[in-house]
C-alpha cells in the first residue's frame, strides 16, 4: 500500500478523501454524499460495494474496498479528472489488511458496529480495533491545508471508543441522544420519510424517497459530513429530496400490483 501510494504520487493528498466505516450503511451514505457534493458543484468520485464512479465512468465493483494498487491508481485517475472529492467505503477487511495505508483521509465516518466478519477478525475486540484504524489515521495526516473531522453516530453503544481514539474535530449525529446533528419529528411510511434536522448552521426539513429508521441515520451521517465541508442545510435538503437511493437499496417496485415489493440488501438483521 505504501509503495503504491508513492508510485502514484500520493493522490489522496490532491483531493479531499472521505472514508465511511461501520457494519451497515456505508454504501447508501457514499451515494448520499456524492449527491450532496454534486449539488454543491463539486466533482465527486465514489468507491464502494456496488459501483466505482470516476467522472462519467461507472463500473461494477468487485469488493467493498479495492486492493492497494488498484485503489491508488483509481485515486490518481480521479485527480487527473479534476475531482474535488472522493467518497469511499472502508471495510474492516481493508483496514485489517492495511489496504488503505497511506490514504490521507479528511473525514472519517462511523456508522454502527455489530458482531460480524469474525472469519477475519476472530473476535469483536479485533473487529473494533480494525475499525478504529481509520480514525487513528486522521491524527497523522500529511495534509495541513484542511481541517480533519471525525463524524460519529452518538447513539451507537461503542461510539465512545471512536471518540476517544482521535484528536481531530468531532461532530456527532443521532436521534436518541443529544448530538451536533440531530433528527426530530420523524415521519415514515412505506414509500418515503421526512424529519427535521438541527445543525450548527441552522435547521431544515429533510425529505427522503425511501423509508427505514436506518436510512434516517444514513442521512444524518451524510448531513453531518456535508456540514463539516461548509455546505448549507438548504443545499443538503435539495440534494437529498432528489436522491432515489443506492443501487439495490430499498427499492419499492410499483407496477399496479395490490401488494408491496421492496428490493433491499443487508448483511445481517440489523
N, C-alpha and C positions, 0 to 999 in steps of 0.2 A: 504493500500500500504506500509506504513512504517513497520507494523508488518510482512508482508510477506517478505519484504526486509531483515529484521533482522532474521526471521525464516530460510531463505535460505542462510544466512551468507554473505549478501551483494555481490551477484555475479557480479554486474556490475563494481565493483572495481577490479575485477580479469581478465578483458579483456578490450579491447577498444570498447567503445559503440558510435555508430554514429546514430543520430536521424535526420530524414527528415520530415519537416512540410511544409505545403502550401496547397492551394486548389487543384492544379494539379501537376502531375509529380512525386509524391512520389514513386509509385510502380516502374516505369522504372528506376529511379535513384538508388534505392536499388539494383536492379538486375545489373545495370551497375557497381556499386561499388563492388559488390561481384565478378563480372568477373575480374575487375582490381586487387583486392586484391588476388584472387586465382592465377592470372597470376604472381603476385609477390611472390607467395609461402606461403601466409597467409591462414590458415584455417578460413573460414568466415561463420557465421550463418546469417540467414535472417528471419525477421519477418514482415509480411505485409498483404495487402488486398488479394492477390492471393494465396500465399502459405507461410508456415513456413518451413524453411530448417535448420535442425540441423544435422550436419555431413552428413551421407548418407541418412538420413530420410527426405522425402519430403511429407508434409501433407497439405491438403486443409485448408484454413483459414476461420474462421467464422466471423471475424471482422478485421478492419484495425489495431487496437491496442488491444492486449489482456487485459482481466481483470487482476487486480493487482497480484493476487495469481498465476494465470497461467503464467503471464509474468515473475515473479521472479523465479518460478520453471523452466521455459524454459531457462532462462539465466543461471541458475545453471547447467542445463544439457549441455549447450554449454561450460561452464567452465570445466566440467568433461570430455568432449570430446576434451579438449585442443584447443578450438577455440581461435584464436588470436583477432578476431574482431566479433562484432555483428552489423549488419546494420538493422535499423528498421524504419518503418513508424510511425509517431507520429501524430495522428489525433487531431483535435481541441476538439472533444468529450472527448478523453482520458485526454487531458490537463485540460479541464474544470472540469472533474470529479476526477482529481488528481490520475489517474491510474498509472502514471509514477513517482509519488512522490518517491523520494529516489533513482531513477535511476541516476547513475553518468555518464553523457554524456561527451565524449571527444570532439566531433564535433557536432554542430547543423547547419542544412542547411535550409535556407528559399528559397522556390521556387517562389511562387507568391501568391496572395490573391485576391479573388473576393467575391461578396455577395452570401453566401451560408450557409446552416446549421442554419438558424435563428430559426428553431423549438427548438433548444437547447440554442442558444446564444441570441435570441430575437432581437439583432441589430448588426450592423457592428462593433461598438466600442467594444462590448463584445467579438466578434469573434476575433478581432485583439488582444485584451488583452489576450485571451486564447492562441493564437499562440506565443505570446511573452514569455510566461512562460517557454518554452523550452530554450530560450536564457538566461533568468534570472537564470535558474538553473546552467548554466555554471559558474556563478560568485560564487557559494557556493560549488564547487566540493571538495570532501574529498580526491581525488587522486592528490597528489602533484608531482608525478613522471613524468607525461606527461603534455605538454602544451595543452591548450584548444583553440579551434578555432570556430569562427562564420563564416559561409560561406553564403554570401548574394547575391541575384540577384539584382544588382545595377540598372537595367533597370526598376524594379518594382516601381510603384508610392509610395508605403509605405515602401520602403527599409530603409529609414532614421529612422523609428520607431524601427526597429530591430537593426540597427547600434547603435543607441543611448542608447539602454537598456542593452548593455553588456560591460564588462570591460576586455574581453579576446582578443586574437589575432583575427584580422579581415582579411578576404580575400574575395574580391568581384569578381563577374563574370558577363559578359554581352556581348551584341553585339553593342548596340547603343551608350552607354556611355563608357568613359574611365574606365577600370577595371583591376584588377590584372591578371585575366584570361579572355581573350577576343577572340572572333571568328571573323575572317575576311575571305574574298574571299570565301564566302559560295556558294556552288553549290548543287542544289537539282533537282531530277526528281522524278517520281512516285515511283521508286523502292529503291533508295538509296540516300545518300547525303555525302558531304565532306566539310571540311573547314580547314583553317589554324588557329591554336591556338597559342596565345602568352602567355607565363607563366614566372614566375621568374626563372625557371630552364631551360628556352630555349623554342623554338617554334618547332612545327611539324605539319604535315598534319594529320587530323583525318578522317577516313572513317567509315561511319555508314551503316548498312544493312537495313535501313529504312529511311523514309523521314519525313518532317514536321519541321517547324521552332521551334516548341515546343520541339522537340527531340534534336535540337541543344542546346537549353537551358538546357535540362536534361543532355546532355553530358558535358556541361560546368560545371554544378554543381558537377558532378562526377569527372571531371578532377581537379577542384579546391580542392575538398576534398582529392583526392589522392596526390596532391602536398603537402598538409599540412602534410601528412604522409611520405614525403620524397621519393615518388615513381616518377621515372623519366618519362618524356614525351614519350620516346620510348616504355616503358613497357605499358603505358596507351594506346598509339596508337595501339599496337599489340592486347591488350585485347579487345578494342572496335571494331576492324576490324573483330574479331571472334565472336562477340556478336550479336545474332539474335533476341533480344528483349525479353521483359517480356511476360508471358502468356496472350494472348488476347489483346495485344497492337500492333497496326499497323502490322498486318499480311497480306501480299499480297499473295493471292491464285492464283497460275498459273497451270491450268490443260489443256492448249491448247485452251481455250475459246477466242473468239475475243472481249472480254470486260474485264474490270477490277473489281476484287472483293477485297476489303480490310476489314479485321476484325479489329475493334478498339473499344475502350471503353473510355467514358468520363462522368463526372457528369454534365457538363454544356457546353455551346457553345464555351467557350474559348479554 
